[in-house]
């Protein structure tokens, strides 16, 4: 049975978000939760039997996808499962903020900007509280659910795809018509910068393995073709790389990120997103062969070969 799609309005620029419910082995499962709003709470009360909810499984811990996790745990007997790397961000929150501060400082951001960014990361508007008790998805979901877990850090380093026999809940990894790069972050395992370009190249290969499944995305209503989505992402990357390569690579990421916004009052988190994209594209321009090899492995390089070669032409 294909999970049921629930569409919830959000107060964020991303617009409506989807979560999904289904019964697996007779147990009610919810994938993602929607945002922490009274309207979303009311919707879930009306459309889910919370007295029967047993499992809440999160694709990644961004506010529109996990915002009601704690509330659902309070309203039901459900067990909440979240990705390992998101759990690290919880138990090592202060260390992560300190390392993020250092990373962004190296990229040219001022202490004043970083203080604003840190405040946003701690005020609950971007990362609301998680349940006090939870389990780690990678340590094993209940076997009777029959779910395959695929690490696909194409949006953040935490992203997981949860796949059934003929469907896959993909969170923010597979979004139609929306270009994105994995978020700039620190890898708390290696204590180095999270290599979002490396993760992207690995994710492309994982996503190609979903070609036979119905994709259940976190935004927009449907995905008609996995290949078409991958090609959309790669095309946008190559088009943007063609423009970015004209910018002196010695210029600090922060300086370029601010310059790309016409509005001087832009929200610090939006500047951070643009910095993520710039680092991602600069890594591609430094190591383009990695992307080519991933695309060749899944048979899609010929479709973008001309753009790829154009992006690498000297300025």
CORGI-V434508 format. One record per backbone hydrogen bond with DSSP energy under -0.5 kcal/mol. NH is the residue of the N-H (numbers start at 0). CO is the residue of the C=O. If there is no record, write none. Layout:
BEGIN
nh:NH co:CO
nh:NH co:CO
END
This chain:
BEGIN
nh:3 co:20
nh:5 co:18
nh:7 co:5
nh:7 co:16
nh:14 co:11
nh:16 co:7
nh:17 co:217
nh:18 co:5
nh:19 co:30
nh:20 co:3
nh:21 co:28
nh:23 co:21
nh:23 co:26
nh:26 co:23
nh:27 co:51
nh:28 co:21
nh:29 co:54
nh:30 co:19
nh:31 co:29
nh:31 co:56
nh:32 co:64
nh:36 co:34
nh:40 co:36
nh:41 co:37
nh:42 co:38
nh:43 co:39
nh:44 co:40
nh:45 co:41
nh:46 co:42
nh:47 co:43
nh:49 co:47
nh:51 co:48
nh:52 co:48
nh:53 co:27
nh:54 co:27
nh:55 co:78
nh:56 co:29
nh:56 co:54
nh:57 co:55
nh:57 co:80
nh:61 co:59
nh:62 co:125
nh:64 co:61
nh:65 co:61
nh:66 co:62
nh:67 co:33
nh:68 co:65
nh:71 co:67
nh:72 co:68
nh:73 co:69
nh:74 co:70
nh:75 co:71
nh:76 co:49
nh:78 co:53
nh:80 co:55
nh:81 co:134
nh:86 co:82
nh:87 co:83
nh:88 co:84
nh:89 co:85
nh:90 co:86
nh:91 co:87
nh:92 co:89
nh:95 co:91
nh:96 co:92
nh:97 co:93
nh:98 co:94
nh:99 co:95
nh:100 co:96
nh:101 co:97
nh:102 co:98
nh:103 co:99
nh:104 co:100
nh:105 co:101
nh:106 co:102
nh:107 co:104
nh:108 co:103
nh:113 co:109
nh:114 co:110
nh:115 co:111
nh:116 co:112
nh:117 co:113
nh:118 co:114
nh:119 co:115
nh:120 co:116
nh:121 co:117
nh:121 co:118
nh:122 co:118
nh:122 co:119
nh:125 co:119
nh:134 co:79
nh:136 co:81
nh:136 co:134
nh:138 co:135
nh:139 co:136
nh:144 co:141
nh:145 co:142
nh:147 co:162
nh:149 co:147
nh:149 co:160
nh:150 co:148
nh:151 co:149
nh:151 co:158
nh:153 co:151
nh:154 co:155
nh:158 co:155
nh:159 co:58
nh:160 co:149
nh:161 co:168
nh:162 co:147
nh:162 co:160
nh:163 co:166
nh:167 co:213
nh:168 co:161
nh:169 co:167
nh:169 co:215
nh:170 co:215
nh:172 co:169
nh:174 co:172
nh:175 co:173
nh:177 co:174
nh:182 co:154
nh:186 co:191
nh:187 co:185
nh:190 co:186
nh:191 co:186
nh:193 co:184
nh:195 co:193
nh:198 co:194
nh:199 co:195
nh:200 co:196
nh:201 co:197
nh:202 co:198
nh:203 co:199
nh:204 co:200
nh:205 co:201
nh:206 co:202
nh:207 co:203
nh:208 co:204
nh:208 co:205
nh:209 co:206
nh:210 co:207
nh:212 co:209
nh:213 co:165
nh:214 co:212
nh:215 co:167
nh:216 co:214
nh:217 co:170
nh:222 co:214
nh:228 co:224
nh:229 co:225
nh:230 co:226
nh:231 co:227
nh:232 co:228
nh:233 co:229
nh:234 co:230
nh:235 co:231
nh:236 co:232
nh:237 co:233
nh:238 co:234
nh:239 co:235
nh:240 co:236
nh:241 co:237
nh:242 co:238
nh:243 co:239
nh:244 co:240
nh:245 co:242
nh:246 co:243
nh:250 co:247
nh:253 co:106
nh:255 co:251
nh:256 co:252
nh:257 co:253
nh:258 co:254
nh:259 co:255
nh:260 co:257
nh:261 co:259
nh:263 co:261
nh:265 co:262
nh:269 co:266
nh:270 co:266
nh:271 co:267
nh:272 co:268
nh:273 co:269
nh:274 co:270
nh:275 co:271
nh:276 co:272
nh:277 co:273
nh:278 co:274
nh:279 co:275
nh:280 co:276
nh:281 co:277
nh:282 co:278
nh:283 co:279
nh:284 co:280
nh:285 co:281
nh:286 co:282
nh:289 co:286
nh:290 co:286
nh:290 co:287
nh:291 co:287
nh:292 co:288
nh:293 co:289
nh:294 co:290
nh:295 co:291
nh:296 co:292
nh:297 co:293
nh:298 co:295
nh:299 co:294
nh:300 co:294
nh:302 co:299
nh:303 co:299
nh:303 co:300
nh:304 co:300
nh:304 co:301
nh:307 co:303
nh:308 co:304
nh:309 co:305
nh:310 co:306
nh:311 co:307
nh:312 co:309
END
